Amino acid sequence: MNAISTLRDSFGITAYKFRLYSTEEQEIFFAKPFDCVRKFYNLMLGDRMKSYEETKSETSKK
């Protein structure tokens, strides 16, 4: 046994992999807010790119 399997056995680490299948109603419920967020992100990204092209500098520096 190697060190990883010994560690896994001593702590009882177990991983589970699963997938959830949503109904059509659930897909619509989640799609609407994600669509709004995507549109807002793209709008803000476009504004930032336009600002950069006009000034040729970063709009915010950290």
Residue frames as qw, qx, qy, qz and C-alpha x, y, z in Angstrom:
[[0.000, 0.887, 0.462, 0.000, 0.00, 0.00, 0.00],
 [0.393, 0.396, -0.044, 0.829, 1.16, 3.50, -0.69],
 [0.134, -0.150, -0.461, 0.864, 0.84, 6.51, 1.60],
 [0.367, -0.057, -0.185, -0.910, -2.26, 7.87, -0.13],
 [0.655, -0.231, -0.629, -0.349, -4.29, 4.66, 0.16],
 [0.470, -0.208, -0.692, 0.507, -3.17, 4.28, 3.80],
 [0.043, 0.075, 0.236, -0.968, -4.30, 7.84, 4.53],
 [0.509, -0.120, -0.398, -0.754, -7.60, 7.24, 2.72],
 [0.638, -0.237, -0.732, -0.046, -8.24, 4.05, 4.68],
 [0.355, -0.178, -0.613, 0.682, -7.39, 5.61, 8.04],
 [0.160, 0.159, 0.190, -0.955, -9.76, 8.58, 7.58],
 [0.369, 0.444, 0.806, -0.127, -12.50, 6.68, 5.77],
 [0.189, 0.495, -0.189, -0.827, -12.49, 9.12, 2.87],
 [0.448, 0.354, 0.804, 0.165, -15.09, 8.18, 0.29],
 [0.146, 0.301, -0.247, -0.909, -16.12, 10.00, -2.87],
 [0.466, 0.479, 0.735, -0.116, -19.47, 9.76, -4.57],
 [0.009, 0.173, -0.447, -0.878, -20.22, 10.83, -8.09],
 [0.286, 0.534, 0.786, -0.125, -23.78, 11.46, -9.17],
 [0.017, 0.092, 0.382, 0.920, -25.80, 13.48, -11.64],
 [0.284, 0.474, 0.599, -0.580, -29.15, 15.16, -11.25],
 [0.127, 0.304, 0.683, 0.652, -31.60, 15.30, -14.13],
 [0.172, 0.289, 0.319, -0.886, -33.86, 18.33, -14.02],
 [0.392, 0.597, 0.698, -0.046, -37.39, 18.55, -15.32],
 [0.321, 0.528, 0.373, 0.692, -38.28, 20.92, -18.14],
 [0.277, -0.901, -0.264, -0.206, -39.91, 23.26, -15.62],
 [0.648, -0.645, 0.072, 0.398, -36.72, 23.36, -13.52],
 [0.597, 0.107, 0.331, 0.723, -34.59, 24.05, -16.60],
 [0.089, 0.748, 0.341, 0.562, -36.78, 27.04, -17.49],
 [0.494, -0.851, -0.174, 0.035, -36.70, 28.26, -13.88],
 [0.646, -0.512, 0.199, 0.531, -32.88, 28.30, -13.83],
 [0.550, 0.332, 0.404, 0.651, -32.38, 29.42, -17.43],
 [0.037, 0.909, 0.303, 0.284, -34.14, 32.77, -17.00],
 [0.395, -0.896, 0.107, 0.173, -31.86, 34.25, -14.29],
 [0.678, -0.258, 0.427, 0.539, -28.72, 32.84, -15.92],
 [0.455, 0.582, 0.441, 0.509, -29.74, 34.43, -19.22],
 [0.104, -0.977, -0.126, -0.137, -30.19, 37.81, -17.51],
 [0.585, -0.690, 0.272, 0.328, -26.80, 37.51, -15.80],
 [0.676, 0.089, 0.472, 0.558, -25.11, 36.55, -19.07],
 [0.291, 0.787, 0.343, 0.423, -26.64, 39.53, -20.89],
 [0.301, -0.953, 0.019, 0.011, -25.64, 41.92, -18.09],
 [0.691, -0.443, 0.360, 0.443, -22.07, 40.54, -18.02],
 [0.587, 0.329, 0.461, 0.578, -21.73, 40.91, -21.79],
 [0.074, 0.928, 0.245, 0.272, -23.11, 44.47, -21.64],
 [0.447, -0.865, 0.170, 0.153, -20.62, 45.46, -18.95],
 [0.722, -0.171, 0.441, 0.505, -17.78, 43.74, -20.80],
 [0.456, 0.631, 0.400, 0.483, -18.68, 45.67, -23.95],
 [0.133, -0.982, -0.061, -0.120, -18.65, 48.94, -22.01],
 [0.618, -0.651, 0.312, 0.311, -15.26, 48.12, -20.53],
 [0.685, 0.134, 0.469, 0.541, -13.81, 47.19, -23.92],
 [0.267, 0.832, 0.297, 0.384, -15.16, 50.42, -25.44],
 [0.344, -0.934, 0.081, 0.040, -13.68, 52.45, -22.59],
 [0.713, -0.376, 0.396, 0.440, -10.33, 50.73, -23.04],
 [0.586, 0.433, 0.432, 0.532, -10.30, 51.43, -26.77],
 [0.061, 0.944, 0.176, 0.272, -11.06, 55.10, -26.12],
 [0.345, -0.900, 0.260, -0.052, -8.38, 55.59, -23.45],
 [0.743, 0.418, -0.493, 0.175, -5.98, 52.72, -24.26],
 [0.046, 0.393, -0.726, 0.562, -5.51, 52.08, -20.57],
 [0.302, -0.299, -0.891, 0.159, -7.03, 49.94, -17.88],
 [0.322, -0.657, -0.271, -0.625, -10.26, 51.34, -16.44],
 [0.657, -0.703, 0.136, -0.237, -9.38, 50.09, -12.95],
 [0.522, 0.463, -0.648, 0.305, -6.02, 49.14, -11.48],
 [0.810, -0.562, -0.059, -0.156, -5.57, 46.97, -8.43]]
